[in-house]
Amino acid sequence: MSTDNERPSLLLVEDDAVLGPLIAELLEDDYRVQLAGDGQKGLHLGLTGGWDVMVIDRGLPVLDGVSLIAALRRKGIVTPALILTASGTIEEKVSGLDAGANDYVTKPFDAAELRARLRALIRTYAAASGALTVGEWEFDAASRSARSSYGRRVSLTAKESELLAVLAGEPDRVFGRDELVRTLFHPTDHPGVIDTYVHYLRRKISKTIVRTVHGVGYQIGDPSA
């Protein structure tokens, strides 16, 4: 078991009196877990604590999970957040991601998968911390924006920012679509979702921001080319 100082901090917002402590117990070997029993308390802790990752139930009393994440994002909190949801409908997933969630897990869930998805979120967030230079552009994952050397600023959605962060973090590497889906979305999602977000980045920044390596995947390009 890691020491307290070595373990990342995790905010768990879950109102179920049985499930909440159970999840906390499942994760306590790897994280310093703080459990909040409703959305209002979760919002307070999310705004005042420096968390490494958050796990938030969708169906919370007082303030639901999606509204909680949206409120945190409006206040500039960029800590990666995973939603726990009892429903795996596309509509609920889309609304959660659009509100600023980074991932989701459907109940009932496998403990090993939850741990793996949290590790992936923390890795992605750590790689995205700080500004990255992409050609003549500066990409800031914290503010989800890219700024050109001429002063043009482009705002990005959470998923656009995460995809750009992964690609720009390892500029010499070609990422397969399946790998990007596993890292940024859900393993059961269609790989075509990556093509969609690549299209969004090219439309917002430059047609050459992401390079297609035919038969392999995608690599960061040079938007100034």
N, C-alpha and C positions, 0 to 999 in steps of 0.2 A: 504494500500500500504506500502511496506517495504521502509526503508530509503536507501539512496545511499550506505552507508557502509554495509548494510545487504544484498543487492542484489548482486548475482554473476555477473561477467562481461561476456558479450557475444559479439563475433565478428561475424557480419553478412556480408557476401560477396555476393552481389546480384546486377546485372547490370540493371535490369528492373526498370525504373524510377518510375513506379507506384507500383509494387509489393514490391520493397525494403523498401520504407518508410512505406508501409502497414504492412509488417511483423514486422518491428521495433516497430510500434505502438502497434501491438498485444502483443509483448513481453515486452514492457517497464515497465509494472507494476511489473514484476518479475525479470527483468535483467537490468543491465546498458549496453545498446546496443550501439555499434559503427558500423556504416554502411560504407562499402567500395564498390565502384561502379565497380571495375574491379579486375582481378586476381593479377596484379602487386602490386596494393595498398594493397590488402588483404595479400599478401606475406609479405610486409613490416610491416604491423600492426601485423601479426601473429608472426613474428620474434622478434618484439620489445615490444609487450605488454604481460602482464601476464594474459591471459584469462582463465576463468573457463570452457568455452565451445565455440565451433564455429559452425556456420551454413553457409554452402558454396554451392552456386549454381553450378551445373555441367557445364553449357554452358556459361562460362564467356569469355569476350573479353580479349585480351592480353595474358592471361594465364588461361587455363581452370581449372575447379575445381579439377579434379583428379590430374592434374600436380601440382596444388597449394598444395594439401595435401601431395603428394609425396615429394615435395620440403621441406615442413615443417618437415616431418618425417626424412628426410636425415639430417636436421640441429638439430635433437634431440628434436623437439617440440612434446610432447606427449599429449597435450591438446585434449580432446575428440572432434571429428568432425562429424557433421551430414551433409550429402549431400542432396541437393534438386535437383531432376531430373525430367525432363519432360517425360522421358521414363522409364518404369519399367521393361525393359527386363533383363533377367538373366545375359546376358553378361555385361551390363552396371553396374549392381549391383556388380557382381564379380570383375570387374576391379576397381571399387571404393573401395571396401573392401580390395582388394589386395594392393592398393596404400596406405592404412593406415586409411581410413575412418572407423568410429566406427558404423555408422548407416546411414540409408537413408530414405527419405520420397519422395513419388512421387507426383508431381503436377497434378491436383489441390489437395490440402491437407486440412484436417480438423484441425482447429486451436487448438482444445483440444488435438488431437493426437500429434501434434507437441510439445505442452507444456509437455505432459506426457513423450514423448520420450527424451526430453531434461532433464527432472528431473531424468529419469532413467540413462542417461549417466553420469550426475554429481554424482549421488549416487555411481555408479559403479567405477568411476574414484577416488572418495574420498576414497572408501574402498580399492582401489588398491595402493594408494599412500604410498610409503615406502616399505621396505623389509619385507617379511613374511617368517617365518620358516615353512617348510613342511618336517617333518622327519629330515633327515640329509642334506636337501637342503635348500638354501636360495633363495627365489624368489623375484626378483626386477621388479615390474611392469613398472617402469619408463624406464628402459633399455630393457624391454621385454626379460629377461634372467633369467635362473636358474643356480645356482652354487652349486656343491656338496661339502661335507666336504673334498673331496680328490682333489679339484681344477678343476674338470670337469665343463665346462660351456656350456650351451645349449641356443641357440637363439630361440625365439618364434615369431610367427606371432602375429598381433594385436588381432585376435580373440582367438588364443590359450592362449595368455596372459590374456585377459579379462575373459575367462572361468576359468582359474586357479585362478585368483584373487577373483572371486565370490565364488568359492568352498572353497578356503583357508581362506577367510575372515570370514567364519562361519563354522569352522571345525566340529562342533557337529550336523550340520543340513544336512538333505537329501533334495536335490533340485529335483523337478520334471522336466521332459524334457520340458513340455509345458511352465513352468515358466522360464526356462533358455532360451528358444526360444524367449519369450516375452521380456526378459531383454537384450539379447545380439544380437538378429537378428530382424526379422520382424514377427509379429503375424501370417502372412499367410504362413511363411516358414514351411517346413515339420519338425517335431521333430527329424527325422533321422539326421539332420544336427548336432545335439548335439552329437550323437553317433560317427559321423565322427571326430569331434574335440577331443572327448575323446580318440579315437584311435590314433590320432596324438600325444597327450600328452603322452600316454602310450609308444608309439614308441620312442619318443624323450628322455623321462626322465626315466620312469620305468613302468612296467606293473601294479604296485600297486599304482601309483600316484593318480588314481581315482578309488574309490570303487563303484561297481554296487550294488545297493540295489534293488533286483528283485521286480518288481511290483510297485516300488515307484519312483526311479530315481537314482541320483548320489550323492556321498559324497566324500570329499577329503580323500585320503588314506595315507599310509605311504610308500613312495618310497624306503625306506631303508629296508622294510620287505622282 
